[in-house]
Amino acid sequence: MIKQVSLMGVTVKSAVFFFILLGFPALAQAHCDSLDGPVVIDARIALEKGEVAPVLKWVRNAAEAEIHDAFKRTMTVRSMGPEARELADRYFFETLVRVHRAGEGAPYTGLKPAGTDPGKAVTLSDKALESGSVDTLVDLVTHSMEKGIRERYAHAHSTKKHSEDSIEAGREFVEAYVSFVHYAEWLYLDANESGGHHGEVEKLSSGAGCDHHQQESKEVGEKGDGSHDKTK
């Protein structure tokens, strides 16, 4: 019988694997929670070296004590055999990713499998750091923003021509107007202010008015794909 060890206040046996990957979908931008993402890569290095230092950059100062404690527990369990090692490593990966995301104001939805596609922007961001050139990433983002602005503008401009024809036509224009203006505002604010990590959108300053549509415009802005919704 393998020795029992307490992890996060729960007594476990290494022969019982109850740490299961959570299959909840997450934003494509967030690849810090995948098994081949940068956080887990550094966690593997730390465990192999037996030193916690490589992962501390991923958490805030206030969370260092929790990570030190988790690392100590993990190293103790790892020495008990292959099954215990696998369980302990998973525990440490999950703890580190959870604390990292909490520090950035993002929810923890479980570890994603290795090979999960993080999306073009994230992939090109990593490649830019590796290659020393950001040109491809800049081209991707600026093209997507230009497409989004032009398509929303075209829809708003088209519906404005008939906005006085009927109440429904007027409402269609207002929806297109809100989408267009707030999308442009969101892009501008995000580009000129310190935006949040993991896709967190800054609150709009309501410079264009229509405050009751701010949540809608936030959702539209997060799409970033140049699409616009029409009233069903």
N, C-alpha and C positions, 0 to 999 in steps of 0.2 A: 504494500500500500504506500502510495506516495504521500509525503508529508503535506498537511493542509496549511495554507498560507492565507492571510487576510489581505485582500486588495480592495481599497476604497470601502473598508468596513464589511466586506462580504467574504465569508469563508468559502474557498474553492478548492477543488482537486484538479490537478493538471490533466487528469484523464477525462474530465468532463468539460467540453468546450461549449460554454454558453455565451461567449463573446462572438456574436454573429454579425456579419456585415449588414448594416441597415440599407435597404434598397430604395430609400426615398430619393426622388429626383432633386437635383440642385441646379443652381445657375451654372451655365457653362463656364462663366468667368472664374469660378472658384475651383481651382485645381489643387489648392493647398490641402484638400481633404482626400486626395487619392493616394493609393498605395505606392505610386511611382512619382508623386508630387514632391516638391522641394522640402516640405516639412518632414515627411516620412523618410526621405533620403538622408537628411541630416540626423534623424532619429536612429537610423540603422548604423550610421557612422559612430554616433555617440555610444551605442550599446556595444559595438565591436571594440571600441577603444576603452570602454569602461569609464568614460568621462562624460559628464553632462554638459560641459561647456559648448559643444557644437550646436545645441538646440536652444540655448537660452536667448539667442537673438530673435527667436520667433515668438517670444512672450514678453509681456510688459513687466516692469520691475516688481510690481505688487504680486505677480503670479509666480515669481521665481521659487519661492518656498514650496509651493504645491508641486512644481516640476521636479525639484530636488527630491522631495519625498517620494514621488511616483517613480523616479529613476532608481532610488535606493531599494524600494520594494521590488521593482522589476529585476534588478541585478540579483537580488536574493533568490527569487523564484527561478530565474534562468539557470541556476546551478543545479537544479533538481532533475534535469533530464530533458530530452528533446520535446516532449509534449508540454512540459511545464514552460520551457523556453518559448514555444510558439504562443502559448496563452499569455505569458508575461509580456512578450513583445507587442502583441495586439493591444493589450491593456495600455502600454506606454504610448503607442501610436495614437490610440483614441484619446487618451488624456491630453497629450500634447496638442493634437489638432483641435480638440474642443476648447482648450484654454487659449490657443492662438486665435481662433475665430471669435471667441468671447471678447478678447482684447480689441478686436476690430469691429465689434458691434454686430457680428453675424451669428446666426444660429448654427448649432452643430447638428447635422443630419446623418451622421455616420460616415465611415470610411468608404470611399468609392473604389472599385477594382482598378488595378493597374491597366493602362491602355484606354481609360475613359477619355473621350475627346473633350478637351477643355474649350474648344472653339478657336476660330482663326486668330482673334485678337490676342488671346493668351499665348497661343503657339508662336505667333510671330513676335510677341514681346520677349519670350524666352530666347528665340533665335537671334533677336537683335542684340541681346546681352552677350550671347555666345560669339556672334560674328563681328560685333563692334560697329554695326551699321543699323540705323533705325529707319532707313528710307522705305523699305517695303511695308513696314507697319504704318508709317505716316500715310503712305498712298492708300492703304486699305481703309484707315479710319476717315481720312478726308473725303474719299470717294463715297463712303457710306453716309457721312453727314450731308454731303452735297446732294446725294440722291434723295435722302429723307426730306431735306428742306424743299427741294424743287418739286417733289411729288405732293407734299402738303400744300405748298403754294399754289400749284396748278389746280388742286381740288378746291381750295378756298376761293381762288380767283374765279373759277368756273361757277361755283354755287352763288357767289356774290351777285352775279349778273341777274339772277332770278330770285334773289332773296326777298323781293317785295311782291312776288307773284302770288304767294299764298303763305299761310302760317307754317305749313310743313316745309315749304321751300326755304323760308326764313330760318327755321330750326336746323335744317340741313346745313345752311351756311354758317350758323353760329357754331355748330359742332366742328365743322371744317376749320373755322377761324380759330377756335380754342386749340385744336390739335396743332395747327400751323404755328401760332404765336408761342404757345407754351413749349413746343418742341424746340424752336429756335432759342427761346429763353433758357431752357434747360441746358442746351448745348453751350450757350455762351457762359452761363454761370459755372458750369462744371469745368469749362476750359480756363476760367479766370479765378476760380477759387479752389481751395484745397479740398478736393473731393474725397469721399470716403472709400474704404477698401471693400472688396468683394461686391461691387456693384451698388453700394449705398449711394442714393441720390440725395443731393443737397435739397433742402426745402426751397421752393420757389419764393421769390420775394414779392410775388403778385404784382409786378410792375405793369403787367398787361391787364390787370383786373380779373374779373370772373373767378373769384376766390373759390367758389364752390366746385370748380372744375379742376382744382389743383391735383387731387389724387388721380383723376383720369389722365391728366397730362403727364404725371409721373410715370404711369403705366405705359403710356404711349412712348415716352422718351426712352424707357428701358428697352423697348423693342429694338430701336436703332436700326431697323431694317428697311426703312423707307415706306413702310406700309401705313395705311390709315384705315380706321374703322368707320363704317357708315351705320347709321341708325337702322336697325332691323325692323 
